[in-house]
């Protein structure tokens, strides 16, 4: 209230002073330009000038407000587009993880132009197209990913290599990784591609880098084991087998599957017997006993003696009893073979024990017992095999 009264008083005083000045001397202003002339009193001119200034001020404010409103609308539209793009991207990624690659491709590609990170959308669009078998669309999406974010080249080339490997195109995968810096994933992809192309020299050159990167990880062991198995499988003679086997790392040489592959490929029964016997003496691997029992006849006496010695240390091992049954059967001792097979069955040994026992019983004329064992072999062993 006091401020309003004060403002009224100031206005009255100023008006009085201005009115007095106007009555004393109205003044004179003339503006001439290009043959035109305007004349007015000083106070009218001042009044017009004040009106113009106020008009210009409010015009500027109005234009500023209008521009701000346009900016707000644009920002709202942009935020709305970004929100819709984020939602479409999320739906696309969710569809991809669920295996609905057609829907994933639709959502991801549609949202890509206005997405926060378009390269990610294009990259997963490429993966979806690859899963749909559309290689042309896959390459198109990968090109768009590079165009929108050149810094993503390493990720894109790595993804391309993964897809090529998934399509059994290892040579193309290696080409994609040619200029990609090594890391654990890239090294893994390179090794898988080289393994698929049987590039043993390339794998040999790569192995020191793999060992440094992956150290003693299970993945490195699995890779070394796969390499060993593939090389052993492709070896053409015993000398090549021996060289490949001996050059493997110790933990690979001691692996049950590698030993089994090596011995099954050997033409020399003597060398195979030594390899299996040494492996079982070093570590008791019951699955190798089946191999030991089926090697042949030239080492039969040695294997019988060895297996009987093992029996003192492993009297309750069903796999060993099955191995002994095979050895006794090969030696022509049907009675001891039947006993060993029966013990193997009682101890839950190898699945083939019932079938072998049934055949021996039939050979000796015990047809009823033979039929029972053979039926049990088909039912019990068959169910066990199916459940596995």
Secondary structure, 3 states (H helix, E strand, C coil): CHHHHHHHHHHHHHHHHHHHHHHHCCCCEEEEECCEEEEECHHHHHHHHHHHHHHHHHHHHHHHHHHHHHHHHHHHHHHHHHHHHHHHHHHHHHHHHCCCHHHHHHHHHHHHCCCCCHHHHHHHHHHHHHHCCCHHHHHHHHHHHHHHCHHHHHHHHHHHHHHHHHCCCHHHHHHHCCCCCCCHHHHHHHHHHHHHCCCHHHHHHHHHHHHHHHCCCHHHHHHHHHHHHHHHHHCCCHHHHHHHHHCCCHHHHCCHHHHHHHHHHCCCHHHHHHHHHHHHHHCCCCHHHHHHHCCCCCCHHHHHHHHHHHHHHCCCCHHHHHHHHHHHHHCCCHHHHHHHHHHHHHCCCCCCHHHHHHHHHHHCCCHHHHHHHHHHHHHHHHHHHHHC
